[in-house]
Amino acid sequence: MRPETEDEIAAALRDATGPLVLRGGGTRALGAASGTVLETGGLSGVTLYDPGALTLVARAGTRLAELEALLASEGQRLAFEVPDLRGVLGRQGDSTLGGVIATNASGPRRVQAGAARDFLLGVRFVDGTGRIVKNGGRVMKNVTGYDLVKLLAGSHGTLGVLTEVSLKVLPAPAAQATLVLEGLDDAQAVAAMAQALGSPFDVTGAAHWPGRGTFLRVEGLAAQVAYRAGRLQALLGGQIAPDGPWAEIRDVAPFHDQPGDVWRLSAKPSDAPGLVVRAGAEAVLYDWGGGLVWLRMAQGTDLRARLGRFQGHATLVRGTGWPVFHPEPAPVAALTAGLRAQFDPRGILNHGLMG
């Protein structure tokens, strides 16, 4: 099914007799939900863009590339540096705004600017019963008090089908520079990244690529960038480059066309090097100052069993044999079940994806 309007999506959900698999551009969905495919790419187009107010409203099926080109024409950008996971997942197609928000897709700049959900101003969506809901508008019975914007971001389509998204955007910086530190092991790199992120120099990217270097980014006006990069260099050493491999880090380029499973580990940065040792990964990439670790594992490895209990969670991005998402603690699982009962009582949206 490929509805062209919000009302058609609502009708499709009301009339559904079995599970539905939601698909935007098909470039970033994880796992393999079961059911009839419902494509949202037919619901596209920018409905409002006010560069002066730093506000953009677009339908969920709008291509990400179209939005980024529009923003660039006004010297603006999405603040959360959306990763392109097609290379990791072996996918084709065009990423859509709805998929970005549904997965809360956020790249290296998250350490400074925040995640995709932090720039959401509002959403429109259709819940599992076919009801059209908008943030700040209709209040659904028994869900008063829920922050609908935050709930939909990162829900992977299990609570509703996004139809329209309102976003705050930011000006693109005039300049950037990257401090490159070489020869650090994982623990030393995480310590250096923590020192940089704790400094007053407004670091907008902190990543460690074993074998290639540790990278610290600053952005802004040219004179400010030069000053802050110089102060970071005085603090940590290293060499200043006009740019760094941020697109490769954002898109997890070291794992493209490589064998094995790919896991995404979220943990305390100080815990990350020890967890990596326990994992026995074939390749590793640290982002968000060590709070996000990408691991390429031998095919069929149960990373969660290998790590045991730890403070964080492991998501299976590419591979089979294990649940995609980390098991939730019982109190959180109970809250999740309650939310799904409110928004998708028949359990038809991306059935089986998140437990």
C-alpha positions in Angstrom: 0.0 0.0 0.0 1.2 3.5 -0.8 -1.3 6.1 0.6 -1.0 9.6 -0.8 -2.7 11.5 2.0 -3.1 11.4 5.8 -6.7 10.5 5.5 -5.8 7.5 3.2 -3.3 6.4 5.9 -6.0 6.6 8.5 -8.4 4.6 6.4 -5.7 2.0 5.8 -5.1 1.6 9.5 -8.8 1.5 10.4 -9.4 -1.2 7.7 -6.3 -3.3 8.5 -7.0 -6.9 9.3 -3.5 -7.9 10.1 0.0 -6.5 10.9 1.5 -3.6 8.9 5.2 -3.0 8.2 5.8 0.8 7.9 8.3 1.9 5.3 9.6 5.3 4.3 12.6 5.1 2.1 13.6 1.7 3.5 17.1 2.9 4.3 17.3 2.7 8.1 14.7 0.4 9.5 16.1 -2.4 11.7 15.0 -6.0 12.1 12.3 -7.7 10.2 8.8 -6.8 11.3 6.1 -9.0 9.7 3.0 -7.9 7.8 1.7 -6.0 4.8 4.0 -3.1 3.8 2.5 0.4 4.1 4.7 2.9 2.3 4.7 6.6 3.5 6.8 8.0 0.6 3.7 9.2 -1.2 3.0 11.7 1.6 5.7 14.2 0.8 6.5 17.9 0.4 7.5 20.9 2.5 4.4 22.6 3.9 6.1 25.5 5.6 9.7 26.9 5.7 10.5 30.1 7.5 14.2 30.7 7.5 13.9 33.7 9.7 12.1 31.7 12.4 14.4 28.7 11.9 11.3 26.6 11.4 10.5 23.9 8.9 7.3 21.7 8.5 7.3 18.8 6.1 5.3 15.7 5.4 6.9 12.5 6.7 7.6 11.0 3.3 9.7 13.9 2.2 13.2 12.9 1.1 15.9 13.9 3.4 18.1 15.0 0.5 15.4 17.4 -0.6 15.2 19.0 2.9 19.0 19.3 3.2 19.2 21.0 -0.2 16.5 23.5 0.8 18.1 24.3 4.1 21.6 24.7 2.5 20.1 27.2 0.0 19.4 29.4 3.0 22.7 28.7 4.8 20.9 26.5 7.3 21.0 22.8 8.3 19.5 20.1 10.5 21.5 20.3 13.7 21.6 16.6 14.5 23.8 15.4 11.6 21.7 12.5 10.3 23.7 9.3 9.7 23.3 7.4 6.4 23.1 3.7 7.2 22.7 2.4 3.7 26.3 1.3 3.5 26.1 -0.6 6.8 22.8 -2.2 6.0 23.4 -2.8 2.4 20.3 -0.9 1.3 19.3 1.3 -1.6 16.7 4.1 -1.7 16.2 7.6 -0.4 16.0 8.3 3.3 12.8 10.2 4.4 12.0 12.6 7.2 9.6 10.2 8.9 12.3 7.5 9.0 14.8 9.9 10.5 12.4 10.9 13.3 11.0 7.4 13.9 14.5 6.1 14.5 15.7 9.3 16.3 18.7 9.2 13.9 21.5 11.4 15.3 25.1 11.7 14.3 28.4 13.0 15.9 27.0 16.4 16.7 24.6 14.9 19.2 27.3 15.4 21.9 26.8 19.2 21.6 23.5 19.9 19.9 21.4 17.0 21.0 19.4 14.3 19.3 16.8 14.6 16.5 14.0 14.5 19.1 15.4 17.7 20.8 14.6 19.7 17.6 11.1 18.5 17.2 8.5 21.2 17.6 5.4 19.1 16.7 4.2 16.0 15.0 1.1 14.7 13.3 0.5 11.0 13.2 -2.1 8.2 12.8 -2.3 5.8 15.6 -3.0 2.1 15.3 -6.8 2.6 15.5 -6.7 5.0 12.5 -7.1 8.2 14.6 -5.3 11.3 13.4 -3.5 12.9 16.3 -1.5 16.2 16.4 0.7 17.6 19.1 -1.0 20.5 20.8 -4.3 19.7 19.2 -6.6 16.8 19.9 -6.0 15.3 23.3 -6.7 11.5 23.3 -8.7 10.0 26.1 -6.4 8.4 28.7 -3.2 9.7 27.3 -3.2 13.3 28.7 0.2 14.2 29.9 2.2 12.2 27.4 4.7 14.2 25.4 3.7 13.0 22.0 6.6 14.6 20.2 9.2 12.7 22.4 7.2 9.5 22.3 7.1 9.2 18.5 10.9 10.0 18.1 12.7 6.7 18.4 9.5 4.6 18.6 10.4 2.9 15.3 6.9 3.1 14.0 5.4 1.0 16.9 3.1 3.8 18.2 1.9 5.5 15.1 2.5 6.4 11.5 4.1 9.9 11.3 2.5 12.1 8.7 3.9 15.5 9.3 6.9 16.8 11.3 7.7 20.3 12.5 11.4 21.0 13.2 13.7 23.7 14.5 16.7 24.2 12.2 20.0 26.0 12.8 22.3 28.2 10.8 25.2 26.3 9.2 28.6 27.4 10.7 31.0 29.5 8.7 34.0 27.4 9.6 35.2 24.2 11.3 38.4 22.6 12.4 39.4 19.2 13.7 42.1 18.4 16.3 43.6 15.1 15.4 45.3 13.1 18.2 47.4 10.1 17.1 48.7 7.0 18.9 46.1 6.8 21.7 44.7 3.5 22.9 41.0 3.3 23.5 41.1 4.2 27.2 43.4 7.2 26.5 41.2 8.3 23.7 38.1 8.2 25.8 39.9 10.2 28.5 41.0 12.8 26.0 37.5 13.1 24.5 36.1 13.6 28.0 38.6 16.3 28.7 37.7 18.1 25.5 34.0 17.8 26.0 34.3 19.1 29.5 36.3 22.1 28.3 34.8 25.5 27.5 35.7 25.2 23.9 32.3 23.9 22.6 33.4 20.7 20.9 30.8 19.5 18.4 32.2 16.1 17.6 34.4 13.6 19.6 35.2 10.3 18.0 37.9 7.6 18.1 38.8 5.5 15.1 41.3 2.9 16.3 44.3 2.8 13.9 43.4 6.2 12.4 43.2 8.7 15.2 41.1 10.5 17.8 39.1 13.5 16.3 37.7 16.6 18.1 35.7 19.1 16.1 34.9 22.7 16.7 32.5 24.8 14.5 31.4 28.5 14.3 32.8 31.8 13.1 36.3 31.5 11.6 38.1 33.5 14.3 36.3 31.6 17.1 37.1 28.3 15.5 40.8 29.2 15.2 41.0 30.3 18.8 39.1 27.3 20.3 41.0 24.8 18.2 44.3 26.4 19.3 43.3 26.2 22.9 42.3 22.5 22.5 45.7 21.8 20.9 47.4 23.5 23.8 45.4 21.4 26.2 45.8 18.0 24.5 48.5 18.3 21.8 47.8 16.9 18.3 47.5 18.6 15.0 44.8 20.9 13.7 43.2 20.0 10.3 40.6 22.1 8.4 38.3 19.1 8.3 38.0 15.5 9.6 36.5 12.2 8.6 33.1 13.2 10.0 31.0 11.9 7.2 32.8 8.5 7.4 32.3 8.5 11.2 28.7 9.5 10.9 27.9 6.8 8.4 30.1 4.1 10.0 32.1 3.8 6.8 34.7 1.4 8.3 32.0 -1.3 8.4 30.8 -0.9 4.8 31.3 -4.0 2.6 32.8 -5.9 5.6 31.6 -9.3 6.8 30.0 -10.0 10.1 27.3 -8.6 12.3 27.1 -4.9 13.4 26.1 -3.9 16.9 25.5 -0.4 18.4 26.5 -0.1 22.0 25.3 2.7 24.2 27.2 2.9 27.5 29.0 5.2 29.9 32.0 6.5 28.0 34.3 5.5 30.9 33.0 1.9 30.7 33.3 1.6 26.9 36.9 0.5 26.5 36.4 -2.3 29.0 33.2 -3.5 27.3 35.0 -3.5 24.0 37.7 -5.8 25.4 35.0 -8.1 26.7 33.2 -8.0 23.3 36.2 -9.3 21.4 35.1 -7.3 18.4 36.7 -7.6 15.0 36.5 -3.8 14.5 35.4 -0.8 16.6 34.4 2.8 16.1 33.8 5.2 19.0 31.5 8.2 18.7 29.8 10.7 21.1 32.9 10.8 23.2 32.7 7.1 23.8 29.0 7.0 24.7 28.2 5.3 21.4 30.4 2.4 20.2 29.9 0.6 16.9 31.2 -3.0 16.9 31.7 -5.4 14.0 31.4 -8.9 15.4 31.8 -12.4 13.9 28.5 -13.5 12.4 26.2 -15.1 14.9 27.8 -13.6 18.0 25.5 -12.9 20.9 27.1 -9.7 22.1 24.7 -9.3 25.0 25.6 -12.7 26.4 29.3 -12.0 25.9 29.1 -8.7 27.8 26.8 -9.8 30.6 25.1 -7.2 32.7 26.3 -3.6 32.1 24.9 -0.1 32.4 23.6 0.6 28.9 22.2 -1.3 26.0 23.3 -3.1 22.8 21.3 -2.9 19.6 21.7 -5.4 16.7 21.9 -3.2 13.6 22.9 -5.8 11.1 22.6 -9.6 11.6 20.1 -12.2 12.6 19.5 -14.7 15.4 19.0 -12.2 18.3 16.4 -9.5 19.1 17.2 -6.2 17.6 16.6 -4.2 20.8 18.0 -4.8 24.3 15.5 -6.3 26.7 13.9 -3.6 28.8 13.9 -3.8 32.6 10.6 -4.9 33.9 9.3 -1.5 35.0 10.2 0.1 31.7 8.7 -2.9 29.8 5.4 -2.4 31.7 5.3 1.3 30.7 6.1 0.4 27.1 3.3 -2.2 27.0 0.9 0.4 28.5 1.8 2.9 25.8 1.3 0.4 23.0 -2.1 -0.6 24.5 -3.1 3.1 24.3 -1.8 3.8 20.8 -1.9 0.5 19.0 -4.3 -1.8 20.9 -4.5 -4.3 18.1 -0.7 -4.6 17.9 -0.6 -4.1 14.1 2.2 -1.5 13.8 5.7 -3.0 13.0 4.6 -6.1 14.9 7.4 -8.0 16.6 10.1 -5.4 16.0 10.4 -4.2 19.6 9.2 -7.2 21.5 
